[in-house]
Amino acid sequence: MGRYDMEEIIELVAQECGVTKDDILKGRDREARKAAVYLTKKHTEVTNREIGKWFGGVSYSAVSKVMERTEQEMEANRNMRRRINRMNKKLSQVKG
């Protein structure tokens, strides 16, 4: 699977969720932010610490917690799972 940078992923999530990159980075849209963190972790080699810095200075452990919670929510929330899976598929097709 190809690798992306965080900027590309945040742009895709913003477009798919109908929000701005600023909304994601500042946490104004929680679901889009979770999707961006999740997809960044899945499609980049960036560390949790670096992801945390990009997303407003959150700790690396908070990034781990977001990943864990997002995976749990995806199991319980079909709409969220579909949306993230659709973005994941787009990312896989483009650089896959």
Buried (B, 14 or more C-beta within 10 A) or exposed (E): EEEBEBEBBBBBBBEBBEBBBEBBBEEEBEBBBBBBBBBBBBBBEBEBEBBBBBBEEBEBEBBBBBBEEBEEBBEEBEEBBEBBEEBBEBBEEEEE
